Amino acid sequence: MMINTKQEYDVLIVGGGNAALCAAIAARRNGATVLILESAPKFYRGGNTRHTRNMRCAHDAATATLSGPYLEDEFFDDLLRVTGGNTDETLAKMMIAESKDMLNWIVQQGVRFQPSLGGTLSLGRTNSFFLGGGRAMLNALYRTAEHLGVDVVYDAEVVDLDFEGPRFRSATVSREGKTQRISAKALVAAAGGFEANIEWLKEGWGEAAENFLIRGTPYNRGVLLKALLRAGARQIGDTTQCHAVAIDARAPKFDGGIITRLDCVVFGIVVNKNAERFYDEGEDVWPKRYAIWGRLVAAQPDQIAYIIFDAASLELFMPSLYPPVKAATIEELAQKLGLDDEALAKTLADFNAAVRPGTFDPTILDDCSTEGIEPKKSHWARRIQKAPFYAYPVRPGITFTYLGVRVDEKARIVMDDGRTAENAFAAGEIMAGNVLGQGYAAGIGMTIGSVFGRIAGREAAFAMSADETRPSRPLETA
Ligand SMILES: Cc1cc2nc3c(=O)[nH]c(=O)nc-3n(C[C@H](O)[C@H](O)[C@H](O)COP(=O)(O)OP(=O)(O)OC[C@H]3O[C@@H](n4cnc5c(N)ncnc54)[C@H](O)[C@@H]3O)c2cc1C
């Protein structure tokens, strides 16, 4: 089926995740006709948003689902800390201020929240959890968008864009083996990052990228991002910046989602394929450290590592999809993992000998540490000695990339020559690098998509063609 090109839409939205849907709803509520083009088939619609659980928004007081206040200043301080100051302060502050209203707005669009569950990185005060997870959240947004009259076409990949200077003209869409041109008065680019494009990842990571697992959708290949850069949009960020965690090496190449993540590093030791430790497993509380382990494993030979622990720790963390590898002795465990058994036994003996007595407490930065060993384990260091022994093999799991297009406070794309695009906007992963120069704090991906998506949709609705007058006030209700 060809897309109906007789009707020229006011706003063309490329992508089908949170950013796209927030933009579509906001544009439609501001009176625009809206078409969404989503490259995935309907079942897989919604990209990485399908896998999410929560969103980080500022709020002045506790709510029915949030355990306490999270003020704008604290949110900003958290962002500064995780990015090491590598953020656009103006955009970040604007996003955080706008995030306050997002808690109400997104509920008005049909999304429901629930209190956080245990084992979710202790985010009950700062992050709002979606009732039923990301897929339920997305389904609610699609329902609302369709109810408002937004048209959605699946299996429709935008492969190219036509710009005249800073003005968007049309998009080339590939569908069922044919290409078509779709013109619209404004464009919202919300097609995610390029994390599923291994060749592009290789430009920054080299051959190591072949061993990366992609935690989310195989459809975020950066095709639209490339088209925007070709059309003259200004790039922000570099190829290696991304969110990456250590996930079970047995996970599928794509779309393994949240259940392949492993949260037991702090309870054991982590060794590489030479059975050598390479980083302080107990450096800080896990919510502050989980997002560094993807990079750490990426730097190891063959991009593989093994978390080793014993029976004393088995029930201290949330179980993941696959059971751990289990063995009666360390030597047997090494054989099952394909590691040199003598080397692993020595690493373990050295570690055990370096453990100093302390009071083990996984809820605080306790005083259980090692002495006289490199790398040190700063907290939660206990001898690994109680059979059976366990291991999880881990690989870098790429969540999403940060290289994207530069935007301004109205989510307008900035062109390489410094001009601002007249009618082209971006939201979500495709512009995440404006806020996230590096690092990550849980829940910010959805904040970026929701806030910039809503702004992009609203602004796109007002980006009339040159000969039309621009309404002076937003019309949005609900
Ligand atoms: C396992 C996992 C768990 C996560 N958990 C959280 C969480 O709890 N909280 C949080 O804030 N963030 C989380 N994230 C990050 C979060 O998913 C993203 O930041 C967010 O969903 C991005 O939204 P988006 O709309 O920009 O992109 P996506 O939701 O990925 O949507 C992009 C869409 O664009 C489509 N597309 C791509 N290219 C084209 C094209 N050329 N033409 C047409 N369509 C195209 C894709 O099919 C997809 O539907 C998680 C990510 C993963 C992988």
The ligand as an SDF file (V2000), in Angstrom:
LIG
                    3D

 53 58  0  0  0  0  0  0  0  0999 V2000
   16.7870   -1.9540   27.6170 C   0  0  0  0  0  0  0  0  0  0  0  0
   16.5860   -0.4700   27.7110 C   0  0  0  0  0  0  0  0  0  0  0  0
   16.0280    0.0840   28.8560 C   0  0  0  0  0  0  0  0  0  0  0  0
   15.8720    1.4550   28.9700 C   0  0  0  0  0  0  0  0  0  0  0  0
   15.2680    1.9540   30.0910 N   0  0  0  0  0  0  0  0  0  0  0  0
   15.0760    3.2880   30.1980 C   0  0  0  0  0  0  0  0  0  0  0  0
   14.3340    3.8270   31.2930 C   0  0  0  0  0  0  0  0  0  0  0  0
   13.8020    3.1120   32.1440 O   0  0  0  0  0  0  0  0  0  0  0  0
   14.2310    5.1810   31.3520 N   0  0  0  0  0  0  0  0  0  0  0  0
   14.7600    6.0140   30.4050 C   0  0  0  0  0  0  0  0  0  0  0  0
   14.6410    7.2230   30.5100 O   0  0  0  0  0  0  0  0  0  0  0  0
   15.4050    5.5110   29.3170 N   0  0  0  0  0  0  0  0  0  0  0  0
   15.5630    4.1860   29.1970 C   0  0  0  0  0  0  0  0  0  0  0  0
   16.1840    3.6900   28.0850 N   0  0  0  0  0  0  0  0  0  0  0  0
   16.5690    4.6430   27.0270 C   0  0  0  0  0  0  0  0  0  0  0  0
   15.2860    5.0130   26.2690 C   0  0  0  0  0  0  0  0  0  0  0  0
   14.7670    3.8400   25.6970 O   0  0  0  0  0  0  0  0  0  0  0  0
   15.5160    6.0320   25.1720 C   0  0  0  0  0  0  0  0  0  0  0  0
   16.2370    7.1270   25.6410 O   0  0  0  0  0  0  0  0  0  0  0  0
   14.1660    6.5450   24.6370 C   0  0  0  0  0  0  0  0  0  0  0  0
   13.2480    5.5080   24.4740 O   0  0  0  0  0  0  0  0  0  0  0  0
   14.4000    7.2410   23.3330 C   0  0  0  0  0  0  0  0  0  0  0  0
   13.1790    7.5890   22.7470 O   0  0  0  0  0  0  0  0  0  0  0  0
   13.1550    7.9930   21.2120 P   0  0  0  0  0  0  0  0  0  0  0  0
   11.7370    8.2270   20.8720 O   0  0  0  0  0  0  0  0  0  0  0  0
   14.1530    9.0300   20.9480 O   0  0  0  0  0  0  0  0  0  0  0  0
   13.7140    6.6870   20.4610 O   0  0  0  0  0  0  0  0  0  0  0  0
   13.0380    5.2490   20.2570 P   0  0  0  0  0  0  0  0  0  0  0  0
   12.0420    4.9550   21.3100 O   0  0  0  0  0  0  0  0  0  0  0  0
   14.1360    4.2740   20.0910 O   0  0  0  0  0  0  0  0  0  0  0  0
   12.2510    5.4210   18.9080 O   0  0  0  0  0  0  0  0  0  0  0  0
   12.9260    5.6190   17.6870 C   0  0  0  0  0  0  0  0  0  0  0  0
   11.9950    5.1540   16.6060 C   0  0  0  0  0  0  0  0  0  0  0  0
   12.4490    5.5780   15.3330 O   0  0  0  0  0  0  0  0  0  0  0  0
   12.2010    4.5430   14.3910 C   0  0  0  0  0  0  0  0  0  0  0  0
   13.1130    4.7770   13.2690 N   0  0  0  0  0  0  0  0  0  0  0  0
   14.4570    4.6700   13.2490 C   0  0  0  0  0  0  0  0  0  0  0  0
   14.9610    5.0500   12.0440 N   0  0  0  0  0  0  0  0  0  0  0  0
   13.8930    5.4070   11.2910 C   0  0  0  0  0  0  0  0  0  0  0  0
   13.7470    5.8920    9.9620 C   0  0  0  0  0  0  0  0  0  0  0  0
   14.8200    6.1160    9.1740 N   0  0  0  0  0  0  0  0  0  0  0  0
   12.5060    6.1210    9.4830 N   0  0  0  0  0  0  0  0  0  0  0  0
   11.4120    5.9160   10.2710 C   0  0  0  0  0  0  0  0  0  0  0  0
   11.4880    5.4810   11.5590 N   0  0  0  0  0  0  0  0  0  0  0  0
   12.7190    5.2350   12.0600 C   0  0  0  0  0  0  0  0  0  0  0  0
   12.4240    3.2770   15.1770 C   0  0  0  0  0  0  0  0  0  0  0  0
   11.7710    2.1760   14.6190 O   0  0  0  0  0  0  0  0  0  0  0  0
   11.8440    3.6510   16.5420 C   0  0  0  0  0  0  0  0  0  0  0  0
   10.4820    3.3760   16.6230 O   0  0  0  0  0  0  0  0  0  0  0  0
   16.3020    2.3100   27.9260 C   0  0  0  0  0  0  0  0  0  0  0  0
   16.8240    1.7640   26.7520 C   0  0  0  0  0  0  0  0  0  0  0  0
   16.9500    0.3900   26.6290 C   0  0  0  0  0  0  0  0  0  0  0  0
   17.5120   -0.1860   25.3580 C   0  0  0  0  0  0  0  0  0  0  0  0
  1  2  1  0
  2  3  1  0
  2 52  2  0
  3  4  2  0
  4  5  1  0
  4 50  1  0
  5  6  2  0
  6  7  1  0
  6 13  1  0
  7  8  2  0
  7  9  1  0
  9 10  1  0
 10 11  2  0
 10 12  1  0
 12 13  2  0
 13 14  1  0
 14 15  1  0
 14 50  1  0
 15 16  1  0
 16 17  1  0
 16 18  1  0
 18 19  1  0
 18 20  1  0
 20 21  1  0
 20 22  1  0
 22 23  1  0
 23 24  1  0
 24 25  2  0
 24 26  1  0
 24 27  1  0
 27 28  1  0
 28 29  2  0
 28 30  1  0
 28 31  1  0
 31 32  1  0
 32 33  1  0
 33 34  1  0
 33 48  1  0
 34 35  1  0
 35 36  1  0
 35 46  1  0
 36 37  1  0
 36 45  1  0
 37 38  2  0
 38 39  1  0
 39 40  1  0
 39 45  2  0
 40 41  1  0
 40 42  2  0
 42 43  1  0
 43 44  2  0
 44 45  1  0
 46 47  1  0
 46 48  1  0
 48 49  1  0
 50 51  2  0
 51 52  1  0
 52 53  1  0
M  END
$$$$
